[in-house]
Amino acid sequence: MNNKEILKAWCDSHPEIPLFLQYDWMQIVAKPEQWDVAIVGTDSEVQAFLPYFKKRKLQFEIITVPPLTPYMGPWIHYPEGQKEATRLSFEKKMMEQLIAQLPKTDKFTQYFHPEITNWLPFYWNGFEQSTRYTYIIDDLSDADVLYQNLQGNIRREITKAQKVLTITECENVKILHNLKLKDFAVKRQEINYSEAYFSNIYKKLKAKDACKAWLASDAKGNPIASLLLVWDDESAYYLAGAVDPKNKNTGAMSLLMWTAILFSSSVSNAFNFEGSMIEPVERFFRSFGAKQTPYFEIRKTDSKLLKFL
């Protein structure tokens, strides 16, 4: 078997692997020629793997993350009963072997899953790191506790929105994409993926019962906001959301986020907001009582021209 086939078989038998590192996710978000995976181990016993996505930008070939993929990085299968020193030694060995398998490119940038707390082997191999932050609710078991942990302004927005908006499941994420286009147009920004790309992610994950979308509508049935949630066995993730720029003060996103959090308790153990380094967005996520959690942006530029630019 080639590395992709090995990864598929391993993911099929290990549901604890985070969604964005899985074979099925990479098949959804990337063309077959755009991605590959470094693997340490054998067909029957994978010790570590690192999927990567390649693309060309101008004349440069880079390894980066596909659109709508918040985390990648290495996954390591640790033997049971390891002492801390042994565990770190094993981790170093696995990461070094994965790094050695990466193809030569002009630039490498990945955001590591928050479970990865050690990047020293990458540092020793010439990589650089920046710390980013997400927000995670790691216990969804008690709805009353979750509600009490909300900041007062979020509770007020939820109450306000419940009086004037209707929340329904959304079977067509084209509505969400169009709302996002409106929002980005106001910000004079561009989305780095198409409606077809977005809809394909929804369609494929829906078939696996690994996503759900909601729509907030006003009394006339007009779409005000929408949100897409995805999940694996360990965590649910806020993947995408948008509100009509003309209706930002309706509390729609607070109500949608609260709806997604409550639902997540039925399918997973935690809720990951995926974080943001944008101050107003960070403030919004933090208001839901989630724990600030660091994760790594790992990068390396080998091209002298790209370094200069």
N, C-alpha and C positions, 0 to 999 in steps of 0.2 A: 504493500500500500504506500501511496505517496503521503506527504505530510498533511494535506487537506483531508484525505480519507482517514488517516489516523485521528485527526482532531474530531472529525464527525463521529467516529465510533466512541471516542472518549467522552465527548459531550453527551451523547445519547445515554451513556451509562452513569454520568455524574451530573445530576440536575442542580447541584450546588454551585456550579460554575456561573459566575455573573453573566447576565444576559448579553452584554455588549462584547464579551469575549468569546461567545459561542459561535460555532460553525454556522448555524442557521442565521444568526444576525449578520455575519459577514456576507453570506450569500444574498441577503436581502439588500444591504446598503452598498454593495460593490459588485462590479462585473468580475467574472472569474479571473480575467487577466490583470485586474487591479489589486488583488490581494493574495497574500500567501501567509505562511505561518512557520516560525522557527520552533522546533520540537526537540526536547531532550528526553530520551527514553526509548521504549520499544513499542511495537504495535499493541501489545497487551498491557503495558505499564508505562504510561506517560508520567514523567517526573516533573516536567515544566513545559510550558509553551508560551509563545508570544506572537499573536497575529499582527500583521502590519498591512497598511494600505498605501499604495504608491500612485502618484500622479505626476504629470508634467506641468510646470508653471513657467511659461516662456521657454527658455532653453534648459531649465533646471529640472532634475528629477528629485522629488522629495518624498519622504515617508511622513504621513500625517494621519489625521483621523477622518473618516468619512463624515459627511453631513449628518447631523442628528445623532452622533455617537459621542456621548460625553466622556466615556472612559475607555481606555484600552490597556496596554501594558502587559507585564508578565503575569501568568498564573502558575503557582507552584503547588505541587502535591507533596506535603510534608509527611515523612514517616511518623508513625505514632510514637509517643514516649520520648521524643528528643529533649535533651536539656537545652537551655537557652543558647549556650555557646555552640553546641552541635547544630542547633537550628540555624544560627547565623552563618556558620561555616557552610552548611548545606545550601542555604540561600545564595551565598556568594558564588558557590560553584555553579549552581543552576543559572544564575543571571549571566555569569561570564560565558557560559556555553551558548546561551541564547544570543548574546551580543555578537559572538563570533560568527553566528549564522546570518546576521542581518546583511542584506546586500549593500554594496557601496552606492551611496546616493549623495547628492549635494547638500541635503539637509534632512534632519530627523526631528520631528516634534510629535510627542504623544502626551496625553493626559492619563496618568495612571489611576486605576481604581483606588478609592480610599483605603481599601484593605492593605494596599502596599505601603508600608511605612519605612522601608529601607531602600534607599537608592544609591548607597555607597559604591556598589560594584559598577554602576554607570558612571559615577564621578571618577572612579579610578580608570575608567576607559575614555575619559575626555568629554563626557557629557556635562551639561549644566542643568540647573534646576531652579524653578520658581515655585513658591507655595501658593496654591489657590484654595478657595474655601467653598464647601457646600454646606447645606443644613440637613440634618437627618433626625427624624423621629424614630427612635429605635425600639419603642414599645407601643403597639397599637391596641393593646388588649382592653383598655378601659376608656370608653368614649367620654365618660364624665370627666376623667382626669385630663384627657386631650382638650376638652372644651375649656376647662379651668386654666389650662396652660396658655390659651390664646390671650394675646394682649387685648385690652378693652376695646380699642378701635376696630380690631378685626371682628370681635363679637358683635359690635354695633353694626358694622357693615353687613355681616351675615343676616342679622335680624332685619335690617332695612331691605336687603335684596329679596329675602323670602316673602316680603309683603307685595312686591311688584313684579317679580320675575318668576318664570317657570323653568325648572331644570328637567331636561329629558335626555335620554341616551341619543347619541348622534351616530347614524350609520354612514354618513358621508362627510369625510374630513375635508372635502373641498371647501365647505363653509368655513372651517377653521383656517385653512390656507388663505382664503380670500380676506378674512379678518386680519390675518397677519400681514398680508400685502398692504392693506389700508394703513395699519399701524406703522409699518416700515416706510411707507410713502411719506407720512407725516414727519418721520425722523430722517428722511432723505437717506435711507439705507436700502440695501438689496439683500434678498434672501438667497442663500447659496445652494438652494435645491428647488426643484420644480414641483408643481402640484402632482404630477404623475409619480415622481419619486416618493413624495410624502404619502400619497394614496396607496402605493405599493407596500410601504412599510405597514400601514394600517391593515391592509387586506391580508398580508401574510401572517402578521401577528394575531389578527382576529381569528384566522383559521386554526391557530395553535392555542386559542383562548388565553392570550397573553397581553391583551390590551383592551381598553375601553375609552370611548370618547363621550363627552357630555356637551350639551348646548344650553345656554341661558338665553331665553327669549322674553320680550316684553309682552304686555297685554294684547298687542296686536299681532303677535307671532313673529315679530322681527328679531333676527339673531343679534344678540348683544355681545356675547362672548362664548368661547369654546375652549375645551381643554382635552388633551390626550394623555392618558396614563398607560404605562407599560410595566410589566413586572416579571420577575423570576421567583424562585422558591424563597429567596432570602429577603428581597426588597422590591417595593414598587417605586417607580421613577416618574416624576413629572417630566414628560418628554417635550411637550409643546403646548402653548396656550396663547390666546390673544383676545383682546377686547376692542370693540369698535371705538376709535378715538373720540367719537362724539358722546360716548356713554361711559367714560372712565369713572365717573362718580356714582355709579349705580350700586357698587359693591358686588358686581357680578363675579369678578375673579376671586374675591374672598369666598363667596358662596360655592363656586366651582371647586376651588382648592379644598374647602372643607368637605364637600361631597366626595372628592377623590380620596381624601385621607380616611374618611369613615369606610368607604368601600374597600380600601387597601387592606384593612384588618381581616377581610374575608378571604384574601388570596395570598397574603405574604406577611412577613414579620415586621418590616420597617417601611418607612416612607422617606425617599430621598428627593429633595427639591432640586438636585443637580447644581445648586449654587449659582452665584453670579458675582462678578467683580464690579458690577454696576451698582453704585450706592443705593439708589431708590429701590432697585430690585432686591438687593441684599436685605434692606430694611423690611421689605414686605415678607420675604421668606422667614426672617428672624422672628417676626411677629406671631408666627404660628407655634412658638414654644419649642422649636427644634434645636438640636445641639449643633454648634458650629464644629465642622469637621474638616481638617486640612487634607488636601491631596496634591500630588506633584505634577507639574508640567516639566517634562524632561525633553531637552533639545540638544542638538549638536549640528554645527554647520561646518562641512568639510570643504565647500567651494570657496576659494579665496575671493572670487568675484562677488559671490553672494554675501560674504562677510563684509566686503567693502561697501556694497550697496546697502 
